[in-house]
């Protein structure tokens, strides 16, 4: 969801500056937009297919190590 929102914000920002950041009227500007779109679609597909593994990785990486005790007793 964040990736899609970020893509939309980049698109709107480039249009708000009259197409000066990533032009939409040149062949290379359209190529950059196509690459951004394909990369976003590929990332969404990867997250959809491997979401459980990604979630486990982040839970393991950022979980608090409190000796197996539950923090709800506070």
PDB file of N, CA, C and O in Angstrom:
ATOM      1  N   UNK A   1       0.818  -1.186   0.000  1.00  0.00           N
ATOM      2  CA  UNK A   1       0.000   0.000   0.000  1.00  0.00           C
ATOM      3  C   UNK A   1       0.868   1.260   0.000  1.00  0.00           C
ATOM      4  O   UNK A   1       0.574   2.229  -0.699  1.00  0.00           O
ATOM      5  N   UNK A   2       1.937   1.232   0.790  1.00  0.00           N
ATOM      6  CA  UNK A   2       2.832   2.384   0.852  1.00  0.00           C
ATOM      7  C   UNK A   2       3.507   2.612  -0.501  1.00  0.00           C
ATOM      8  O   UNK A   2       3.694   3.752  -0.926  1.00  0.00           O
ATOM      9  N   UNK A   3       3.867   1.525  -1.166  1.00  0.00           N
ATOM     10  CA  UNK A   3       4.526   1.646  -2.471  1.00  0.00           C
ATOM     11  C   UNK A   3       3.606   2.310  -3.480  1.00  0.00           C
ATOM     12  O   UNK A   3       4.036   3.170  -4.249  1.00  0.00           O
ATOM     13  N   UNK A   4       2.355   1.918  -3.479  1.00  0.00           N
ATOM     14  CA  UNK A   4       1.390   2.507  -4.415  1.00  0.00           C
ATOM     15  C   UNK A   4       1.183   3.983  -4.091  1.00  0.00           C
ATOM     16  O   UNK A   4       1.136   4.822  -4.991  1.00  0.00           O
ATOM     17  N   UNK A   5       1.059   4.296  -2.805  1.00  0.00           N
ATOM     18  CA  UNK A   5       0.882   5.691  -2.408  1.00  0.00           C
ATOM     19  C   UNK A   5       2.106   6.517  -2.781  1.00  0.00           C
ATOM     20  O   UNK A   5       1.976   7.666  -3.204  1.00  0.00           O
ATOM     21  N   UNK A   6       3.292   5.941  -2.625  1.00  0.00           N
ATOM     22  CA  UNK A   6       4.520   6.663  -2.977  1.00  0.00           C
ATOM     23  C   UNK A   6       4.573   6.922  -4.477  1.00  0.00           C
ATOM     24  O   UNK A   6       4.970   8.006  -4.904  1.00  0.00           O
ATOM     25  N   UNK A   7       4.181   5.943  -5.273  1.00  0.00           N
ATOM     26  CA  UNK A   7       4.181   6.119  -6.723  1.00  0.00           C
ATOM     27  C   UNK A   7       3.230   7.247  -7.123  1.00  0.00           C
ATOM     28  O   UNK A   7       3.560   8.072  -7.975  1.00  0.00           O
ATOM     29  N   UNK A   8       2.065   7.276  -6.513  1.00  0.00           N
ATOM     30  CA  UNK A   8       1.102   8.334  -6.819  1.00  0.00           C
ATOM     31  C   UNK A   8       1.664   9.693  -6.425  1.00  0.00           C
ATOM     32  O   UNK A   8       1.500  10.665  -7.162  1.00  0.00           O
ATOM     33  N   UNK A   9       2.325   9.774  -5.271  1.00  0.00           N
ATOM     34  CA  UNK A   9       2.871  11.064  -4.841  1.00  0.00           C
ATOM     35  C   UNK A   9       3.996  11.528  -5.766  1.00  0.00           C
ATOM     36  O   UNK A   9       4.111  12.723  -6.041  1.00  0.00           O
ATOM     37  N   UNK A  10       4.820  10.611  -6.244  1.00  0.00           N
ATOM     38  CA  UNK A  10       5.869  10.985  -7.194  1.00  0.00           C
ATOM     39  C   UNK A  10       5.233  11.484  -8.490  1.00  0.00           C
ATOM     40  O   UNK A  10       5.683  12.477  -9.062  1.00  0.00           O
ATOM     41  N   UNK A  11       4.206  10.808  -8.945  1.00  0.00           N
ATOM     42  CA  UNK A  11       3.513  11.199 -10.170  1.00  0.00           C
ATOM     43  C   UNK A  11       2.910  12.593 -10.030  1.00  0.00           C
ATOM     44  O   UNK A  11       3.067  13.431 -10.918  1.00  0.00           O
ATOM     45  N   UNK A  12       2.230  12.839  -8.933  1.00  0.00           N
ATOM     46  CA  UNK A  12       1.593  14.137  -8.717  1.00  0.00           C
ATOM     47  C   UNK A  12       2.645  15.234  -8.572  1.00  0.00           C
ATOM     48  O   UNK A  12       2.465  16.339  -9.084  1.00  0.00           O
ATOM     49  N   UNK A  13       3.736  14.936  -7.882  1.00  0.00           N
ATOM     50  CA  UNK A  13       4.792  15.930  -7.717  1.00  0.00           C
ATOM     51  C   UNK A  13       5.400  16.311  -9.055  1.00  0.00           C
ATOM     52  O   UNK A  13       5.653  17.488  -9.310  1.00  0.00           O
ATOM     53  N   UNK A  14       5.633  15.339  -9.897  1.00  0.00           N
ATOM     54  CA  UNK A  14       6.233  15.656 -11.191  1.00  0.00           C
ATOM     55  C   UNK A  14       5.273  16.459 -12.064  1.00  0.00           C
ATOM     56  O   UNK A  14       5.711  17.313 -12.834  1.00  0.00           O
ATOM     57  N   UNK A  15       3.986  16.202 -11.956  1.00  0.00           N
ATOM     58  CA  UNK A  15       3.021  17.004 -12.694  1.00  0.00           C
ATOM     59  C   UNK A  15       2.877  18.401 -12.098  1.00  0.00           C
ATOM     60  O   UNK A  15       2.648  19.366 -12.827  1.00  0.00           O
ATOM     61  N   UNK A  16       3.010  18.513 -10.783  1.00  0.00           N
ATOM     62  CA  UNK A  16       2.848  19.824 -10.168  1.00  0.00           C
ATOM     63  C   UNK A  16       3.983  20.770 -10.519  1.00  0.00           C
ATOM     64  O   UNK A  16       3.808  21.988 -10.481  1.00  0.00           O
ATOM     65  N   UNK A  17       5.133  20.232 -10.858  1.00  0.00           N
ATOM     66  CA  UNK A  17       6.244  21.061 -11.307  1.00  0.00           C
ATOM     67  C   UNK A  17       6.269  21.159 -12.833  1.00  0.00           C
ATOM     68  O   UNK A  17       7.323  21.372 -13.433  1.00  0.00           O
ATOM     69  N   UNK A  18       5.119  21.004 -13.442  1.00  0.00           N
ATOM     70  CA  UNK A  18       4.951  21.129 -14.892  1.00  0.00           C
ATOM     71  C   UNK A  18       5.792  20.118 -15.663  1.00  0.00           C
ATOM     72  O   UNK A  18       6.236  20.398 -16.776  1.00  0.00           O
ATOM     73  N   UNK A  19       6.009  18.962 -15.083  1.00  0.00           N
ATOM     74  CA  UNK A  19       6.740  17.911 -15.780  1.00  0.00           C
ATOM     75  C   UNK A  19       8.235  18.138 -15.833  1.00  0.00           C
ATOM     76  O   UNK A  19       8.911  17.547 -16.675  1.00  0.00           O
ATOM     77  N   UNK A  20       8.767  18.967 -14.971  1.00  0.00           N
ATOM     78  CA  UNK A  20      10.200  19.250 -15.006  1.00  0.00           C
ATOM     79  C   UNK A  20      11.038  18.171 -14.331  1.00  0.00           C
ATOM     80  O   UNK A  20      12.210  18.021 -14.674  1.00  0.00           O
ATOM     81  N   UNK A  21      10.487  17.420 -13.391  1.00  0.00           N
ATOM     82  CA  UNK A  21      11.255  16.385 -12.703  1.00  0.00           C
ATOM     83  C   UNK A  21      11.396  15.165 -13.598  1.00  0.00           C
ATOM     84  O   UNK A  21      12.509  14.767 -13.940  1.00  0.00           O
ATOM     85  N   UNK A  22      10.284  14.577 -13.973  1.00  0.00           N
ATOM     86  CA  UNK A  22      10.269  13.477 -14.935  1.00  0.00           C
ATOM     87  C   UNK A  22       9.299  13.897 -16.036  1.00  0.00           C
ATOM     88  O   UNK A  22       8.084  13.822 -15.856  1.00  0.00           O
ATOM     89  N   UNK A  23       9.825  14.331 -17.155  1.00  0.00           N
ATOM     90  CA  UNK A  23       8.930  14.826 -18.208  1.00  0.00           C
ATOM     91  C   UNK A  23       8.035  13.716 -18.754  1.00  0.00           C
ATOM     92  O   UNK A  23       8.433  12.554 -18.833  1.00  0.00           O
ATOM     93  N   UNK A  24       6.850  14.094 -19.116  1.00  0.00           N
ATOM     94  CA  UNK A  24       5.883  13.135 -19.642  1.00  0.00           C
ATOM     95  C   UNK A  24       5.628  13.336 -21.132  1.00  0.00           C
ATOM     96  O   UNK A  24       4.716  12.735 -21.699  1.00  0.00           O
ATOM     97  N   UNK A  25       6.433  14.176 -21.756  1.00  0.00           N
ATOM     98  CA  UNK A  25       6.250  14.410 -23.187  1.00  0.00           C
ATOM     99  C   UNK A  25       7.487  14.070 -24.014  1.00  0.00           C
ATOM    100  O   UNK A  25       7.582  14.465 -25.176  1.00  0.00           O
ATOM    101  N   UNK A  26       8.431  13.344 -23.426  1.00  0.00           N
ATOM    102  CA  UNK A  26       9.609  12.879 -24.157  1.00  0.00           C
ATOM    103  C   UNK A  26       9.664  11.360 -24.085  1.00  0.00           C
ATOM    104  O   UNK A  26       9.024  10.746 -23.231  1.00  0.00           O
ATOM    105  N   UNK A  27      10.433  10.760 -24.986  1.00  0.00           N
ATOM    106  CA  UNK A  27      10.512   9.293 -24.991  1.00  0.00           C
ATOM    107  C   UNK A  27      11.195   8.786 -23.738  1.00  0.00           C
ATOM    108  O   UNK A  27      10.788   7.759 -23.194  1.00  0.00           O
ATOM    109  N   UNK A  28      12.229   9.479 -23.259  1.00  0.00           N
ATOM    110  CA  UNK A  28      12.931   8.977 -22.080  1.00  0.00           C
ATOM    111  C   UNK A  28      12.128   9.226 -20.808  1.00  0.00           C
ATOM    112  O   UNK A  28      12.259   8.467 -19.847  1.00  0.00           O
ATOM    113  N   UNK A  29      11.308  10.259 -20.778  1.00  0.00           N
ATOM    114  CA  UNK A  29      10.428  10.479 -19.630  1.00  0.00           C
ATOM    115  C   UNK A  29       9.378   9.385 -19.526  1.00  0.00           C
ATOM    116  O   UNK A  29       9.092   8.876 -18.442  1.00  0.00           O
ATOM    117  N   UNK A  30       8.808   9.033 -20.676  1.00  0.00           N
ATOM    118  CA  UNK A  30       7.828   7.943 -20.698  1.00  0.00           C
ATOM    119  C   UNK A  30       8.479   6.608 -20.343  1.00  0.00           C
ATOM    120  O   UNK A  30       7.856   5.761 -19.704  1.00  0.00           O
ATOM    121  N   UNK A  31       9.724   6.422 -20.756  1.00  0.00           N
ATOM    122  CA  UNK A  31      10.455   5.210 -20.406  1.00  0.00           C
ATOM    123  C   UNK A  31      10.667   5.125 -18.894  1.00  0.00           C
ATOM    124  O   UNK A  31      10.500   4.063 -18.296  1.00  0.00           O
ATOM    125  N   UNK A  32      11.033   6.240 -18.288  1.00  0.00           N
ATOM    126  CA  UNK A  32      11.207   6.244 -16.827  1.00  0.00           C
ATOM    127  C   UNK A  32       9.890   5.918 -16.135  1.00  0.00           C
ATOM    128  O   UNK A  32       9.868   5.135 -15.185  1.00  0.00           O
ATOM    129  N   UNK A  33       8.786   6.514 -16.602  1.00  0.00           N
ATOM    130  CA  UNK A  33       7.479   6.215 -16.005  1.00  0.00           C
ATOM    131  C   UNK A  33       7.124   4.734 -16.175  1.00  0.00           C
ATOM    132  O   UNK A  33       6.587   4.117 -15.255  1.00  0.00           O
ATOM    133  N   UNK A  34       7.419   4.169 -17.335  1.00  0.00           N
ATOM    134  CA  UNK A  34       7.140   2.751 -17.562  1.00  0.00           C
ATOM    135  C   UNK A  34       7.982   1.883 -16.626  1.00  0.00           C
ATOM    136  O   UNK A  34       7.483   0.898 -16.082  1.00  0.00           O
ATOM    137  N   UNK A  35       9.244   2.238 -16.437  1.00  0.00           N
ATOM    138  CA  UNK A  35      10.111   1.475 -15.533  1.00  0.00           C
ATOM    139  C   UNK A  35       9.594   1.562 -14.098  1.00  0.00           C
ATOM    140  O   UNK A  35       9.562   0.559 -13.387  1.00  0.00           O
ATOM    141  N   UNK A  36       9.191   2.758 -13.675  1.00  0.00           N
ATOM    142  CA  UNK A  36       8.635   2.919 -12.326  1.00  0.00           C
ATOM    143  C   UNK A  36       7.391   2.063 -12.159  1.00  0.00           C
ATOM    144  O   UNK A  36       7.217   1.411 -11.129  1.00  0.00           O
ATOM    145  N   UNK A  37       6.524   2.060 -13.167  1.00  0.00           N
ATOM    146  CA  UNK A  37       5.298   1.272 -13.094  1.00  0.00           C
ATOM    147  C   UNK A  37       5.599  -0.225 -13.011  1.00  0.00           C
ATOM    148  O   UNK A  37       5.012  -0.932 -12.192  1.00  0.00           O
ATOM    149  N   UNK A  38       6.511  -0.708 -13.857  1.00  0.00           N
ATOM    150  CA  UNK A  38       6.853  -2.133 -13.868  1.00  0.00           C
ATOM    151  C   UNK A  38       7.507  -2.546 -12.549  1.00  0.00           C
ATOM    152  O   UNK A  38       7.203  -3.609 -12.007  1.00  0.00           O
ATOM    153  N   UNK A  39       8.403  -1.706 -12.036  1.00  0.00           N
ATOM    154  CA  UNK A  39       9.053  -2.031 -10.770  1.00  0.00           C
ATOM    155  C   UNK A  39       8.041  -2.057  -9.611  1.00  0.00           C
ATOM    156  O   UNK A  39       8.133  -2.906  -8.724  1.00  0.00           O
ATOM    157  N   UNK A  40       7.093  -1.141  -9.622  1.00  0.00           N
ATOM    158  CA  UNK A  40       6.062  -1.122  -8.590  1.00  0.00           C
ATOM    159  C   UNK A  40       5.194  -2.366  -8.679  1.00  0.00           C
ATOM    160  O   UNK A  40       4.878  -2.981  -7.660  1.00  0.00           O
ATOM    161  N   UNK A  41       4.810  -2.735  -9.886  1.00  0.00           N
ATOM    162  CA  UNK A  41       3.992  -3.939 -10.062  1.00  0.00           C
ATOM    163  C   UNK A  41       4.759  -5.189  -9.626  1.00  0.00           C
ATOM    164  O   UNK A  41       4.187  -6.075  -8.991  1.00  0.00           O
ATOM    165  N   UNK A  42       6.040  -5.264  -9.959  1.00  0.00           N
ATOM    166  CA  UNK A  42       6.854  -6.413  -9.558  1.00  0.00           C
ATOM    167  C   UNK A  42       7.010  -6.466  -8.046  1.00  0.00           C
ATOM    168  O   UNK A  42       6.941  -7.542  -7.452  1.00  0.00           O
ATOM    169  N   UNK A  43       7.218  -5.322  -7.423  1.00  0.00           N
ATOM    170  CA  UNK A  43       7.339  -5.278  -5.967  1.00  0.00           C
ATOM    171  C   UNK A  43       6.038  -5.693  -5.287  1.00  0.00           C
ATOM    172  O   UNK A  43       6.059  -6.436  -4.306  1.00  0.00           O
ATOM    173  N   UNK A  44       4.917  -5.220  -5.800  1.00  0.00           N
ATOM    174  CA  UNK A  44       3.617  -5.615  -5.246  1.00  0.00           C
ATOM    175  C   UNK A  44       3.401  -7.115  -5.380  1.00  0.00           C
ATOM    176  O   UNK A  44       2.913  -7.754  -4.447  1.00  0.00           O
ATOM    177  N   UNK A  45       3.756  -7.684  -6.525  1.00  0.00           N
ATOM    178  CA  UNK A  45       3.617  -9.119  -6.728  1.00  0.00           C
ATOM    179  C   UNK A  45       4.506  -9.894  -5.762  1.00  0.00           C
ATOM    180  O   UNK A  45       4.071 -10.887  -5.179  1.00  0.00           O
ATOM    181  N   UNK A  46       5.756  -9.446  -5.587  1.00  0.00           N
ATOM    182  CA  UNK A  46       6.687 -10.123  -4.676  1.00  0.00           C
ATOM    183  C   UNK A  46       6.170 -10.076  -3.240  1.00  0.00           C
ATOM    184  O   UNK A  46       6.200 -11.083  -2.534  1.00  0.00           O
ATOM    185  N   UNK A  47       5.699  -8.912  -2.811  1.00  0.00           N
ATOM    186  CA  UNK A  47       5.175  -8.790  -1.450  1.00  0.00           C
ATOM    187  C   UNK A  47       3.932  -9.660  -1.278  1.00  0.00           C
ATOM    188  O   UNK A  47       3.732 -10.250  -0.217  1.00  0.00           O
ATOM    189  N   UNK A  48       3.105  -9.742  -2.303  1.00  0.00           N
ATOM    190  CA  UNK A  48       1.902 -10.577  -2.231  1.00  0.00           C
ATOM    191  C   UNK A  48       2.272 -12.055  -2.084  1.00  0.00           C
ATOM    192  O   UNK A  48       1.666 -12.771  -1.287  1.00  0.00           O
ATOM    193  N   UNK A  49       3.251 -12.502  -2.839  1.00  0.00           N
ATOM    194  CA  UNK A  49       3.636 -13.915  -2.810  1.00  0.00           C
ATOM    195  C   UNK A  49       4.451 -14.287  -1.576  1.00  0.00           C
ATOM    196  O   UNK A  49       4.323 -15.405  -1.078  1.00  0.00           O
ATOM    197  N   UNK A  50       5.282 -13.383  -1.072  1.00  0.00           N
ATOM    198  CA  UNK A  50       6.197 -13.708   0.018  1.00  0.00           C
ATOM    199  C   UNK A  50       5.933 -12.870   1.259  1.00  0.00           C
ATOM    200  O   UNK A  50       6.850 -12.626   2.043  1.00  0.00           O
ATOM    201  N   UNK A  51       4.712 -12.431   1.446  1.00  0.00           N
ATOM    202  CA  UNK A  51       4.369 -11.570   2.568  1.00  0.00           C
ATOM    203  C   UNK A  51       4.615 -12.208   3.922  1.00  0.00           C
ATOM    204  O   UNK A  51       5.053 -11.531   4.853  1.00  0.00           O
ATOM    205  N   UNK A  52       4.340 -13.502   4.050  1.00  0.00           N
ATOM    206  CA  UNK A  52       4.548 -14.181   5.329  1.00  0.00           C
ATOM    207  C   UNK A  52       6.027 -14.227   5.704  1.00  0.00           C
ATOM    208  O   UNK A  52       6.380 -14.000   6.862  1.00  0.00           O
ATOM    209  N   UNK A  53       6.875 -14.512   4.756  1.00  0.00           N
ATOM    210  CA  UNK A  53       8.315 -14.546   5.017  1.00  0.00           C
ATOM    211  C   UNK A  53       8.840 -13.167   5.395  1.00  0.00           C
ATOM    212  O   UNK A  53       9.667 -13.033   6.297  1.00  0.00           O
ATOM    213  N   UNK A  54       8.357 -12.155   4.706  1.00  0.00           N
ATOM    214  CA  UNK A  54       8.785 -10.791   4.992  1.00  0.00           C
ATOM    215  C   UNK A  54       8.341 -10.390   6.395  1.00  0.00           C
ATOM    216  O   UNK A  54       9.106  -9.784   7.145  1.00  0.00           O
ATOM    217  N   UNK A  55       7.111 -10.728   6.744  1.00  0.00           N
ATOM    218  CA  UNK A  55       6.596 -10.404   8.068  1.00  0.00           C
ATOM    219  C   UNK A  55       7.378 -11.115   9.161  1.00  0.00           C
ATOM    220  O   UNK A  55       7.698 -10.509  10.184  1.00  0.00           O
ATOM    221  N   UNK A  56       7.690 -12.386   8.963  1.00  0.00           N
ATOM    222  CA  UNK A  56       8.482 -13.129   9.947  1.00  0.00           C
ATOM    223  C   UNK A  56       9.872 -12.521  10.108  1.00  0.00           C
ATOM    224  O   UNK A  56      10.384 -12.421  11.224  1.00  0.00           O
ATOM    225  N   UNK A  57      10.480 -12.117   8.998  1.00  0.00           N
ATOM    226  CA  UNK A  57      11.802 -11.498   9.055  1.00  0.00           C
ATOM    227  C   UNK A  57      11.773 -10.233   9.911  1.00  0.00           C
ATOM    228  O   UNK A  57      12.628 -10.043  10.776  1.00  0.00           O
ATOM    229  N   UNK A  58      10.785  -9.368   9.667  1.00  0.00           N
ATOM    230  CA  UNK A  58      10.714  -8.125  10.422  1.00  0.00           C
ATOM    231  C   UNK A  58      10.348  -8.362  11.880  1.00  0.00           C
ATOM    232  O   UNK A  58      10.852  -7.666  12.762  1.00  0.00           O
ATOM    233  N   UNK A  59       9.484  -9.331  12.147  1.00  0.00           N
ATOM    234  CA  UNK A  59       9.144  -9.641  13.537  1.00  0.00           C
ATOM    235  C   UNK A  59      10.367 -10.151  14.281  1.00  0.00           C
ATOM    236  O   UNK A  59      10.608  -9.771  15.426  1.00  0.00           O
ATOM    237  N   UNK A  60      11.139 -11.013  13.627  1.00  0.00           N
ATOM    238  CA  UNK A  60      12.342 -11.547  14.260  1.00  0.00           C
ATOM    239  C   UNK A  60      13.383 -10.445  14.437  1.00  0.00           C
ATOM    240  O   UNK A  60      14.067 -10.391  15.459  1.00  0.00           O
ATOM    241  N   UNK A  61      13.499  -9.592  13.467  1.00  0.00           N
ATOM    242  CA  UNK A  61      14.527  -8.541  13.483  1.00  0.00           C
ATOM    243  C   UNK A  61      14.232  -7.454  14.511  1.00  0.00           C
ATOM    244  O   UNK A  61      15.155  -6.957  15.158  1.00  0.00           O
ATOM    245  N   UNK A  62      12.983  -7.080  14.672  1.00  0.00           N
ATOM    246  CA  UNK A  62      12.637  -5.937  15.508  1.00  0.00           C
ATOM    247  C   UNK A  62      11.857  -6.288  16.765  1.00  0.00           C
ATOM    248  O   UNK A  62      11.362  -5.390  17.446  1.00  0.00           O
ATOM    249  N   UNK A  63      11.734  -7.567  17.088  1.00  0.00           N
ATOM    250  CA  UNK A  63      11.004  -7.919  18.301  1.00  0.00           C
ATOM    251  C   UNK A  63      11.879  -7.641  19.519  1.00  0.00           C
ATOM    252  O   UNK A  63      13.107  -7.686  19.453  1.00  0.00           O
ATOM    253  N   UNK A  64      11.212  -7.356  20.623  1.00  0.00           N
ATOM    254  CA  UNK A  64      11.932  -7.124  21.872  1.00  0.00           C
ATOM    255  C   UNK A  64      12.344  -8.454  22.459  1.00  0.00           C
ATOM    256  O   UNK A  64      11.580  -9.420  22.463  1.00  0.00           O
ATOM    257  N   UNK A  65      13.541  -8.484  22.943  1.00  0.00           N
ATOM    258  CA  UNK A  65      14.033  -9.701  23.584  1.00  0.00           C
ATOM    259  C   UNK A  65      13.875  -9.514  25.089  1.00  0.00           C
ATOM    260  O   UNK A  65      14.689  -8.857  25.738  1.00  0.00           O
ATOM    261  N   UNK A  66      12.812 -10.104  25.627  1.00  0.00           N
ATOM    262  CA  UNK A  66      12.520  -9.923  27.045  1.00  0.00           C
ATOM    263  C   UNK A  66      12.464 -11.253  27.785  1.00  0.00           C
ATOM    264  O   UNK A  66      11.747 -11.380  28.778  1.00  0.00           O
ATOM    265  N   UNK A  67      13.185 -12.206  27.329  1.00  0.00           N
ATOM    266  CA  UNK A  67      13.253 -13.492  28.018  1.00  0.00           C
ATOM    267  C   UNK A  67      11.981 -14.309  27.912  1.00  0.00           C
ATOM    268  O   UNK A  67      11.731 -15.173  28.752  1.00  0.00           O
ATOM    269  N   UNK A  68      11.179 -14.052  26.904  1.00  0.00           N
ATOM    270  CA  UNK A  68       9.962 -14.823  26.707  1.00  0.00           C
ATOM    271  C   UNK A  68       8.795 -14.353  27.558  1.00  0.00           C
ATOM    272  O   UNK A  68       7.724 -14.958  27.514  1.00  0.00           O
ATOM    273  N   UNK A  69       8.976 -13.295  28.327  1.00  0.00           N
ATOM    274  CA  UNK A  69       7.892 -12.763  29.161  1.00  0.00           C
ATOM    275  C   UNK A  69       7.009 -11.864  28.317  1.00  0.00           C
ATOM    276  O   UNK A  69       7.445 -11.266  27.334  1.00  0.00           O
ATOM    277  N   UNK A  70       5.784 -11.791  28.723  1.00  0.00           N
ATOM    278  CA  UNK A  70       4.810 -10.990  28.014  1.00  0.00           C
ATOM    279  C   UNK A  70       4.812  -9.570  28.565  1.00  0.00           C
ATOM    280  O   UNK A  70       4.872  -9.392  29.782  1.00  0.00           O
ATOM    281  N   UNK A  71       4.749  -8.557  27.710  1.00  0.00           N
ATOM    282  CA  UNK A  71       4.751  -7.165  28.154  1.00  0.00           C
ATOM    283  C   UNK A  71       3.383  -6.716  28.642  1.00  0.00           C
ATOM    284  O   UNK A  71       3.258  -5.579  29.097  1.00  0.00           O
ATOM    285  N   UNK A  72       2.360  -7.543  28.572  1.00  0.00           N
ATOM    286  CA  UNK A  72       1.019  -7.144  28.963  1.00  0.00           C
ATOM    287  C   UNK A  72       0.850  -7.085  30.466  1.00  0.00           C
ATOM    288  O   UNK A  72      -0.167  -6.575  30.937  1.00  0.00           O
ATOM    289  N   UNK A  73       1.807  -7.590  31.249  1.00  0.00           N
ATOM    290  CA  UNK A  73       1.666  -7.618  32.700  1.00  0.00           C
ATOM    291  C   UNK A  73       1.979  -6.257  33.334  1.00  0.00           C
ATOM    292  O   UNK A  73       1.789  -6.100  34.540  1.00  0.00           O
ATOM    293  N   UNK A  74       2.437  -5.296  32.586  1.00  0.00           N
ATOM    294  CA  UNK A  74       2.763  -3.969  33.135  1.00  0.00           C
ATOM    295  C   UNK A  74       1.567  -3.126  33.368  1.00  0.00           C
ATOM    296  O   UNK A  74       1.692  -1.990  33.825  1.00  0.00           O
TER     297      UNK A  74
END
